[in-house]
Amino acid sequence: MTDNLLPRREFVRLAGLGGLLLPSQLAQAQPSTVDARTQFGSVRGLRVGPVNTFKGVPYGADTGGENRFMPPQEPAPWLGFRETFEYGPAAPQSDPASGQQQDGRESEDCLVLNVWTRGIADGAKRPVMFWCHGGGFRSLSGSSPRYDGTNLALRGDVVVVTINHRLNLMGFTHFGDMGHPAFAGSGTVGMQDVVQALRWVQHNIEEFGGDPDRVMVFGESGGGRKVATLLGMPTAKGLFHAAMIESGATLRLPEREPATELAALVLDELGLSQATLPGIQQVPLHRLMAAYHAVSATGRDAGGGTFAPTMDGTVLPHHPFWPVASPVNPEVPVIVGANRTEMTFFGDEAAFSLDDTEMRARVRALVGADHATEVVDVYRQENPGASPSEIYFLVFSDYRYVMASVTIAERRATLNPGGTYLYYLTWETDQTGRGTLSPHTLDIPFIFDNVRTHPLTQGRDSAVSLADKISDTVIGFARTGNPNVGKLPEWRPYDAVDRATMVWNDDSQVVSDPIARQRRIMQPIVDL
């Protein structure tokens, strides 16, 4: 390990990219570079105070050309020091017709990860918190200041890892039943990338002060879905030791038949056939992305075929939680949960000013005419004073996210009694529109302890206080597999009798079945 002072102008530019420092803190900072070794070559990162940051570290080879739709390969070793000051490229995802994608910001050479740590090769064996980003299985990346791991590293002396991997058509198109054995795993290569990154952690994280035997995988939304999928992957067994599924409502994955139908639509859009499938490796990337967006825009990927991991019977032999929890990783403790009004994040403008008639029409479209009146009655009784819009968002949020989280907890608790924990986030923002109440993504700043700068929390005193409790709780779970660190009431494991649920708010409580009447009426309606 070596430290080298970084020129001030270069440091200010790089710090701005990552959002590590506030402008007022730059004058006090003593920036320097820091070196570490990986199995593929040495990397040079940035040290700010006690935290060392390495961004864009390769964990896999370029996925273009002959590696396209193939399992991930190891990166080519390099000589000298590779600078890792800036985030690496995201996976291809933009529509070429939009003109929004910038050169270098998206690339098939996207198998990179980012590390935040307080130690380099010091033998400290810190817990590792391995983040899977949201965006479904289609978009976004782990290279976002919202996922900056500085505060977690400072608070809990943990190692934080965030990753980029293949998405959408490039990571989850099932060509495996089209007569070309080389493409057998194409419907899961995006998840195979995640496993490749976990292997990198196993082989390299001790150099970054981490413990390969204490790795927690966690993620929100699409990231939670990835964590749920990892729990059912035999190739991931032993690579992680705790898991947290945040608003990750995935119980089942696409089956091979509809996934093959979707892949055929992609080939048709590209002017290819099953016989000429291997030619897809020579198709220019912009044509592939145009085909992906064309298929998605027409809605032809509905009805079971979607750009998500395919339950192929090999890489994924089981659905994550359908009809029961996958038996692949039964010993891993799991936290799962959701936010009270997830769907305000996705609401259209009209949804925030509904009258009673409009609300009932929307609820009817969700749950069916036979159930709508009773559902509305129950939700009104359980939420006195709620506006028609809030009732709609509560019903929609339970329908899309909350009931799935409860079902995951039920089925996981049956597989691993004593090792499953359920939460329900009810803290409310000061925002209006899509940020109102307790929207989707609200848990992220609390867990990362980034509430001071996040637009949903804006540094409110109550947010800072709650983040202190939630962040330490999740860190404790990463460290021991038990979330009880003394800052919240005792969090009892979930089971179908007691249904102990940690309700996160200014006055957090463990409540048995906190939305019991809503659960009893809604859970049978949702196709779980």
C-alpha positions as CSV (number, residue, x, y, z in Angstrom):
1,M,0.0,0.0,0.0
2,T,1.2,3.5,-0.9
3,D,-0.2,7.0,-0.3
4,N,0.5,9.8,-2.8
5,L,-0.9,13.3,-2.5
6,L,-3.3,14.0,-5.3
7,P,-3.2,17.4,-7.1
8,R,-5.9,19.6,-5.5
9,R,-7.6,20.5,-8.8
10,E,-7.9,16.8,-9.8
11,F,-9.2,15.9,-6.3
12,V,-11.9,18.5,-6.4
13,R,-13.1,17.2,-9.8
14,L,-13.1,13.6,-8.6
15,A,-14.7,14.3,-5.3
16,G,-17.5,16.1,-7.1
17,L,-18.2,13.0,-9.3
18,G,-18.7,10.8,-6.2
19,G,-20.3,13.3,-3.9
20,L,-18.0,12.3,-1.1
21,L,-17.4,15.8,0.3
22,L,-19.3,18.9,0.8
23,P,-17.7,22.1,-0.6
24,S,-17.1,23.4,3.0
25,Q,-15.1,20.2,3.8
26,L,-12.7,20.5,0.9
27,A,-10.4,23.0,2.7
28,Q,-9.9,20.6,5.6
29,A,-9.5,17.4,3.5
30,Q,-6.1,15.9,2.9
31,P,-6.6,14.0,-0.4
32,S,-4.2,11.3,-1.4
33,T,-4.1,8.2,-3.5
34,V,-4.0,4.7,-2.2
35,D,-2.9,1.4,-3.8
36,A,-4.2,-2.1,-3.4
37,R,-3.6,-5.4,-5.2
38,T,-6.2,-7.6,-6.9
39,Q,-5.7,-11.0,-8.5
40,F,-5.8,-9.3,-11.9
41,G,-3.5,-6.4,-11.1
42,S,-2.9,-3.4,-8.8
43,V,-5.4,-0.5,-8.5
44,R,-4.9,3.0,-7.4
45,G,-7.9,4.6,-5.6
46,L,-8.7,7.8,-3.7
47,R,-8.3,8.3,0.1
48,V,-10.4,11.0,1.8
49,G,-10.0,11.1,5.5
50,P,-10.1,7.5,6.8
51,V,-12.1,6.1,3.8
52,N,-10.4,4.5,0.8
53,T,-12.5,4.4,-2.4
54,F,-11.9,2.4,-5.6
55,K,-14.3,2.9,-8.5
56,G,-14.6,1.0,-11.7
57,V,-12.5,-2.0,-10.7
58,P,-12.9,-4.8,-13.3
59,Y,-14.3,-8.1,-12.1
60,G,-15.0,-9.5,-15.5
61,A,-14.0,-9.3,-19.1
62,D,-15.7,-7.2,-21.8
63,T,-19.0,-8.8,-22.6
64,G,-19.1,-7.7,-26.3
65,G,-18.2,-9.7,-29.4
66,E,-17.7,-13.4,-28.7
67,N,-18.5,-12.9,-25.0
68,R,-22.0,-11.5,-25.8
69,F,-24.7,-13.6,-24.2
70,M,-22.0,-15.9,-22.8
71,P,-21.2,-16.6,-19.1
72,P,-18.8,-13.9,-17.7
73,Q,-15.1,-14.4,-18.1
74,E,-12.3,-13.1,-15.9
75,P,-10.7,-9.8,-17.0
76,A,-7.3,-9.8,-18.6
77,P,-4.5,-9.1,-16.1
78,W,-2.9,-5.7,-16.3
79,L,0.6,-4.4,-15.5
80,G,1.3,-1.3,-13.4
81,F,-1.4,0.5,-11.5
82,R,-4.9,1.0,-12.9
83,E,-6.5,4.3,-11.8
84,T,-9.9,3.7,-10.1
85,F,-10.9,7.3,-9.4
86,E,-14.1,7.4,-11.4
87,Y,-17.1,5.1,-11.8
88,G,-17.0,2.7,-14.7
89,P,-19.6,2.4,-17.5
90,A,-23.1,1.2,-16.9
91,A,-24.6,-1.7,-18.8
92,P,-26.2,-0.7,-22.2
93,Q,-29.8,0.4,-21.6
94,S,-30.5,3.6,-23.5
95,D,-32.7,3.8,-26.5
96,P,-30.5,4.9,-29.5
97,A,-33.5,6.9,-30.8
98,S,-33.5,9.1,-27.7
99,G,-30.0,10.4,-28.3
100,Q,-29.5,10.6,-24.6
101,Q,-26.8,8.0,-24.1
102,Q,-23.3,9.6,-23.9
103,D,-20.2,7.9,-25.3
104,G,-18.4,6.0,-22.5
105,R,-21.2,6.1,-20.0
106,E,-22.7,2.8,-21.2
107,S,-20.7,-0.1,-22.6
108,E,-20.7,-3.8,-23.0
109,D,-17.4,-3.6,-21.0
110,C,-19.5,-3.0,-17.9
111,L,-18.4,-5.7,-15.4
112,V,-16.9,-3.3,-12.8
113,L,-17.4,-2.7,-9.1
114,N,-16.8,0.0,-6.5
115,V,-15.3,-0.5,-3.0
116,W,-15.4,1.7,0.1
117,T,-13.2,0.7,3.0
118,R,-11.2,2.0,6.0
119,G,-8.5,-0.6,5.7
120,I,-6.1,-2.0,3.1
121,A,-4.4,-5.3,3.8
122,D,-4.6,-4.8,7.6
123,G,-6.1,-8.2,8.5
124,A,-9.2,-6.5,10.2
125,K,-11.8,-8.8,8.6
126,R,-14.6,-6.3,8.3
127,P,-18.1,-7.4,7.3
128,V,-18.8,-6.9,3.6
129,M,-22.0,-5.2,2.4
130,F,-22.6,-6.1,-1.3
131,W,-25.2,-3.9,-2.9
132,C,-27.3,-4.9,-5.9
133,H,-28.8,-1.8,-7.6
134,G,-32.4,-1.2,-8.6
135,G,-34.0,-0.5,-11.9
136,G,-35.6,-3.9,-12.3
137,F,-33.5,-6.2,-14.4
138,R,-33.5,-3.5,-17.1
139,S,-31.8,-0.3,-16.1
140,L,-29.7,1.9,-13.8
141,S,-26.3,0.9,-12.3
142,G,-24.4,0.7,-9.1
143,S,-22.5,3.8,-10.0
144,S,-24.7,6.4,-8.4
145,P,-23.9,8.9,-5.6
146,R,-27.1,7.6,-3.9
147,Y,-25.2,4.4,-3.2
148,D,-22.1,6.0,-1.9
149,G,-20.7,3.8,0.8
150,T,-18.6,6.4,2.6
151,N,-21.0,6.9,5.6
152,L,-21.5,3.1,6.0
153,A,-17.7,2.6,6.1
154,L,-17.3,5.5,8.6
155,R,-20.2,4.4,10.8
156,G,-19.7,0.7,11.0
157,D,-16.2,0.0,9.8
158,V,-17.6,-2.2,7.0
159,V,-16.5,-2.7,3.4
160,V,-19.2,-1.6,0.9
161,V,-19.2,-3.0,-2.6
162,T,-21.5,-1.9,-5.4
163,I,-21.6,-3.4,-8.9
164,N,-22.6,-3.0,-12.5
165,H,-23.7,-6.0,-14.6
166,R,-25.5,-6.9,-17.8
167,L,-29.2,-5.9,-17.9
168,N,-32.3,-6.1,-20.1
169,L,-31.9,-7.9,-23.5
170,M,-28.1,-8.2,-23.0
171,G,-28.4,-10.0,-19.7
172,F,-31.8,-11.8,-19.7
173,T,-32.8,-13.0,-23.1
174,H,-33.3,-16.8,-23.2
175,F,-31.9,-18.2,-26.4
176,G,-31.2,-21.5,-24.6
177,D,-34.0,-23.5,-26.3
178,M,-33.1,-22.6,-29.9
179,G,-30.6,-25.4,-30.7
180,H,-27.3,-23.6,-30.0
181,P,-25.7,-25.1,-26.8
182,A,-23.3,-22.2,-26.4
183,F,-26.3,-19.9,-25.7
184,A,-27.8,-22.2,-23.1
185,G,-27.4,-19.8,-20.2
186,S,-28.1,-16.5,-22.0
187,G,-31.3,-15.9,-20.1
188,T,-29.4,-15.7,-16.8
189,V,-26.0,-14.1,-17.7
190,G,-26.9,-10.9,-15.9
191,M,-27.2,-12.9,-12.7
192,Q,-24.2,-14.9,-13.5
193,D,-22.3,-11.6,-13.6
194,V,-23.5,-10.9,-10.0
195,V,-22.2,-14.3,-9.0
196,Q,-18.9,-13.5,-10.7
197,A,-18.6,-10.3,-8.7
198,L,-19.3,-12.3,-5.5
199,R,-16.4,-14.6,-6.5
200,W,-14.2,-11.6,-6.9
201,V,-15.1,-10.6,-3.4
202,Q,-14.1,-14.0,-2.1
203,H,-10.7,-13.9,-3.8
204,N,-9.9,-10.2,-3.2
205,I,-11.8,-8.6,-0.4
206,E,-9.2,-9.4,2.3
207,E,-6.8,-7.0,0.5
208,F,-9.5,-4.3,1.1
209,G,-9.8,-5.2,4.8
210,G,-12.9,-7.3,4.3
211,D,-14.0,-10.8,5.5
212,P,-14.9,-13.2,2.7
213,D,-16.8,-15.3,5.3
214,R,-19.1,-12.4,6.3
215,V,-20.7,-11.1,3.1
216,M,-24.2,-9.6,3.1
217,V,-26.0,-9.2,-0.2
218,F,-28.7,-6.4,-0.1
219,G,-30.6,-4.5,-2.7
220,E,-33.8,-2.4,-3.2
221,S,-36.5,-2.9,-5.9
222,G,-34.8,-4.6,-8.8
223,G,-31.8,-5.1,-6.5
224,G,-34.1,-6.8,-4.0
225,R,-35.3,-9.0,-6.8
226,K,-31.6,-9.9,-7.6
227,V,-31.0,-10.8,-3.9
228,A,-34.1,-13.0,-4.0
229,T,-32.8,-14.7,-7.2
230,L,-29.4,-15.2,-5.7
231,L,-31.0,-17.1,-2.8
232,G,-32.1,-19.7,-5.4
233,M,-28.8,-20.0,-7.4
234,P,-26.6,-23.1,-6.6
235,T,-23.6,-21.2,-8.1
236,A,-24.0,-18.5,-5.4
237,K,-24.1,-21.0,-2.5
238,G,-21.4,-20.1,0.1
239,L,-20.6,-16.8,-1.5
240,F,-22.8,-14.8,0.9
241,H,-23.9,-15.3,4.5
242,A,-26.8,-12.8,5.0
243,A,-29.4,-11.2,2.7
244,M,-31.7,-8.2,2.7
245,I,-34.6,-7.9,0.2
246,E,-35.9,-4.3,0.2
247,S,-39.1,-3.8,-1.8
248,G,-38.1,-6.7,-4.0
249,A,-41.4,-8.3,-4.9
250,T,-40.2,-11.4,-6.8
251,L,-41.7,-14.7,-5.9
252,R,-41.4,-16.3,-9.4
253,L,-39.4,-15.8,-12.5
254,P,-40.2,-16.2,-16.2
255,E,-40.5,-19.8,-17.4
256,R,-38.6,-21.1,-20.5
257,E,-41.5,-21.2,-22.9
258,P,-42.6,-17.5,-22.6
259,A,-39.0,-16.5,-22.3
260,T,-38.3,-18.3,-25.6
261,E,-41.2,-16.5,-27.3
262,L,-39.8,-13.2,-26.2
263,A,-36.4,-14.1,-27.5
264,A,-38.0,-15.0,-30.9
265,L,-39.5,-11.5,-31.0
266,V,-36.0,-10.0,-30.5
267,L,-34.7,-12.1,-33.4
268,D,-37.5,-11.1,-35.6
269,E,-36.9,-7.4,-34.9
270,L,-33.2,-8.0,-35.8
271,G,-34.0,-9.9,-39.0
272,L,-32.4,-13.1,-37.6
273,S,-33.8,-16.6,-37.2
274,Q,-33.1,-19.4,-34.8
275,A,-30.8,-20.9,-37.3
276,T,-28.7,-17.7,-37.6
277,L,-28.8,-16.9,-33.9
278,P,-25.0,-16.9,-33.5
279,G,-24.8,-13.9,-35.8
280,I,-26.3,-11.8,-33.0
281,Q,-22.7,-11.5,-31.6
282,Q,-21.8,-9.4,-34.7
283,V,-24.9,-7.1,-34.6
284,P,-23.9,-3.5,-33.7
285,L,-24.8,-2.7,-30.2
286,H,-27.1,0.2,-31.2
287,R,-29.2,-2.2,-33.3
288,L,-29.6,-4.6,-30.4
289,M,-30.7,-1.8,-28.1
290,A,-33.1,-0.4,-30.7
291,A,-34.6,-3.9,-31.0
292,Y,-34.9,-4.2,-27.2
293,H,-36.7,-0.9,-26.9
294,A,-39.0,-1.7,-29.9
295,V,-40.1,-5.0,-28.4
296,S,-40.6,-3.3,-25.0
297,A,-42.5,-0.4,-26.4
298,T,-45.1,-2.5,-28.2
299,G,-45.9,-4.4,-25.0
300,R,-45.0,-7.7,-26.6
301,D,-43.0,-8.8,-23.6
302,A,-46.1,-9.1,-21.5
303,G,-47.8,-12.2,-20.3
304,G,-45.0,-14.1,-18.7
305,G,-42.1,-13.4,-21.0
306,T,-40.0,-10.5,-19.8
307,F,-36.4,-9.4,-19.7
308,A,-35.7,-11.0,-16.3
309,P,-33.8,-14.2,-15.3
310,T,-35.3,-17.3,-16.8
311,M,-36.1,-20.2,-14.5
312,D,-34.2,-22.6,-16.8
313,G,-33.8,-25.6,-14.4
314,T,-30.0,-25.4,-14.4
315,V,-28.6,-22.0,-13.4
316,L,-32.0,-21.4,-11.7
317,P,-33.5,-24.7,-10.7
318,H,-36.2,-23.1,-8.5
319,H,-38.3,-20.0,-8.4
320,P,-37.2,-17.8,-5.5
321,F,-40.4,-18.1,-3.4
322,W,-43.0,-20.0,-5.4
323,P,-44.8,-22.1,-4.5
324,V,-42.3,-22.3,-1.5
325,A,-39.0,-20.7,-0.8
326,S,-36.1,-22.1,-2.9
327,P,-34.2,-24.7,-0.8
328,V,-30.8,-23.8,-2.2
329,N,-29.5,-21.5,0.6
330,P,-31.6,-22.4,3.6
331,E,-29.0,-21.3,6.3
332,V,-28.8,-17.7,5.2
333,P,-30.6,-15.2,7.5
334,V,-32.9,-12.8,5.6
335,I,-34.4,-9.4,6.2
336,V,-37.3,-8.5,3.9
337,G,-39.7,-5.6,3.9
338,A,-41.4,-2.8,2.1
339,N,-42.6,0.8,2.5
340,R,-46.1,1.8,3.4
341,T,-47.0,3.8,0.2
342,E,-44.5,2.4,-2.4
343,M,-46.6,3.3,-5.3
344,T,-46.6,7.1,-4.7
345,F,-43.1,6.9,-6.4
346,F,-44.8,5.7,-9.6
347,G,-48.1,7.7,-9.5
348,D,-49.4,9.6,-12.5
349,E,-50.3,13.2,-11.9
350,A,-54.0,12.5,-11.6
351,A,-53.5,9.9,-9.0
352,F,-52.7,12.5,-6.4
353,S,-56.0,14.3,-6.6
354,L,-58.6,11.5,-6.9
355,D,-62.2,11.9,-5.7
356,D,-64.0,8.9,-4.2
357,T,-65.5,7.8,-7.5
358,E,-62.1,7.9,-9.3
359,M,-60.4,6.1,-6.4
360,R,-63.0,3.3,-6.5
361,A,-62.6,2.9,-10.2
362,R,-58.9,2.4,-9.8
363,V,-59.2,0.0,-7.0
364,R,-61.8,-2.0,-9.0
365,A,-59.3,-2.2,-11.9
366,L,-56.7,-3.6,-9.5
367,V,-58.6,-6.1,-7.4
368,G,-61.7,-6.8,-9.5
369,A,-65.3,-5.8,-9.1
370,D,-66.1,-8.6,-6.8
371,H,-63.6,-7.4,-4.2
372,A,-63.4,-3.6,-4.7
373,T,-66.2,-2.4,-2.3
374,E,-65.0,-4.6,0.6
375,V,-61.4,-3.7,0.0
376,V,-62.1,0.1,0.1
377,D,-64.2,-0.4,3.2
378,V,-61.4,-2.2,5.1
379,Y,-58.8,0.3,4.0
380,R,-61.0,3.3,5.0
381,Q,-61.6,1.8,8.5
382,E,-57.9,1.0,9.0
383,N,-56.8,4.4,7.8
384,P,-59.3,7.0,9.1
385,G,-58.8,10.4,7.6
386,A,-56.9,9.2,4.6
387,S,-57.8,10.9,1.3
388,P,-59.1,9.0,-1.6
389,S,-55.7,9.2,-3.2
390,E,-54.0,7.8,-0.1
391,I,-56.4,4.9,0.0
392,Y,-55.7,4.1,-3.6
393,F,-51.9,4.3,-3.0
394,L,-52.2,2.0,0.1
395,V,-54.2,-0.5,-1.9
396,F,-51.9,-0.4,-4.9
397,S,-48.7,-0.6,-2.7
398,D,-50.0,-3.6,-0.8
399,Y,-51.0,-5.2,-4.0
400,R,-47.6,-4.7,-5.7
401,Y,-45.1,-4.8,-2.9
402,V,-46.2,-5.2,0.7
403,M,-48.2,-8.5,0.3
404,A,-45.3,-10.0,-1.7
405,S,-42.9,-9.1,1.1
406,V,-45.1,-10.7,3.7
407,T,-45.4,-13.8,1.6
408,I,-41.7,-14.0,1.1
409,A,-41.3,-13.7,4.9
410,E,-43.8,-16.5,5.5
411,R,-42.2,-18.9,3.1
412,R,-38.6,-18.1,4.1
413,A,-39.5,-18.5,7.8
414,T,-40.8,-22.0,7.0
415,L,-37.5,-22.8,5.4
416,N,-35.4,-21.1,8.0
417,P,-37.2,-20.8,11.4
418,G,-35.6,-18.1,13.5
419,G,-33.6,-16.5,10.7
420,T,-36.2,-14.4,8.9
421,Y,-37.1,-10.8,9.8
422,L,-39.8,-8.5,8.3
423,Y,-39.9,-4.7,8.3
424,Y,-42.5,-2.1,7.3
425,L,-41.3,1.5,6.8
426,T,-44.0,4.1,7.6
427,W,-41.8,7.3,8.0
428,E,-43.2,10.0,5.8
429,T,-41.4,12.6,3.8
430,D,-42.2,16.3,3.5
431,Q,-42.4,16.0,-0.3
432,T,-45.4,16.3,-2.6
433,G,-46.2,14.4,-5.7
434,R,-44.2,11.2,-6.4
435,G,-42.1,11.8,-3.2
436,T,-45.0,12.0,-0.8
437,L,-45.8,9.8,2.2
438,S,-43.5,6.6,2.3
439,P,-42.5,6.1,-1.4
440,H,-40.5,3.4,-3.1
441,T,-36.7,3.9,-2.6
442,L,-37.2,5.7,0.7
443,D,-35.4,3.0,2.6
444,I,-32.1,3.5,0.7
445,P,-30.9,6.7,2.4
446,F,-31.8,5.4,5.8
447,I,-29.8,2.2,5.2
448,F,-26.8,4.0,3.6
449,D,-27.0,6.8,6.2
450,N,-27.2,9.3,3.4
451,V,-30.2,11.1,4.7
452,R,-28.5,14.5,5.0
453,T,-28.2,15.0,1.2
454,H,-31.0,12.8,-0.1
455,P,-34.0,14.7,-1.6
456,L,-36.6,12.6,0.1
457,T,-35.1,13.1,3.6
458,Q,-33.3,16.5,3.2
459,G,-31.4,16.2,6.5
460,R,-34.5,16.4,8.7
461,D,-33.6,15.8,12.3
462,S,-36.1,12.9,12.5
463,A,-34.5,11.3,9.4
464,V,-31.0,11.6,10.9
465,S,-32.2,10.0,14.1
466,L,-33.9,7.1,12.3
467,A,-31.0,6.6,10.0
468,D,-28.7,6.2,13.0
469,K,-30.9,3.3,14.2
470,I,-31.6,1.7,10.8
471,S,-28.1,1.9,9.5
472,D,-26.6,0.4,12.6
473,T,-29.2,-2.3,12.6
474,V,-28.4,-3.4,9.0
475,I,-24.6,-3.2,9.8
476,G,-25.2,-5.4,12.8
477,F,-27.1,-7.9,10.6
478,A,-24.1,-7.9,8.2
479,R,-21.8,-8.5,11.0
480,T,-23.6,-11.3,12.9
481,G,-26.8,-12.3,11.0
482,N,-28.8,-10.8,13.9
483,P,-30.3,-7.3,13.5
484,N,-30.5,-6.6,17.3
485,V,-27.9,-4.1,18.2
486,G,-29.7,-2.3,21.0
487,K,-30.9,0.8,19.1
488,L,-34.4,-0.5,18.3
489,P,-36.8,-2.6,20.2
490,E,-36.0,-6.3,20.1
491,W,-36.7,-7.5,16.6
492,R,-38.2,-11.0,16.9
493,P,-37.9,-13.4,14.0
494,Y,-40.9,-13.7,11.8
495,D,-43.3,-16.6,11.8
496,A,-46.8,-17.2,10.5
497,V,-48.3,-17.2,14.1
498,D,-46.7,-14.1,15.8
499,R,-46.0,-12.2,12.5
500,A,-43.5,-10.0,14.3
501,T,-42.8,-6.9,12.2
502,M,-40.4,-4.1,12.8
503,V,-42.3,-0.9,12.0
504,W,-39.7,1.8,11.2
505,N,-40.8,5.3,12.1
506,D,-39.8,8.1,14.5
507,D,-41.0,5.8,17.3
508,S,-40.1,2.4,15.9
509,Q,-42.0,-0.6,17.3
510,V,-42.2,-4.4,16.8
511,V,-45.8,-5.1,16.1
512,S,-47.5,-8.5,15.5
513,D,-49.2,-8.3,12.1
514,P,-49.4,-4.5,12.0
515,I,-51.8,-4.4,9.0
516,A,-53.7,-7.5,9.8
517,R,-57.0,-6.6,8.3
518,Q,-55.4,-5.3,5.1
519,R,-53.3,-8.4,4.8
520,R,-56.2,-10.8,5.4
521,I,-58.3,-9.2,2.6
522,M,-55.5,-8.4,0.1
523,Q,-53.2,-11.4,0.3
524,P,-55.7,-13.9,-1.2
525,I,-56.5,-11.5,-4.0
526,V,-52.9,-11.0,-5.1
527,D,-51.5,-13.8,-7.3
528,L,-48.8,-15.0,-5.0
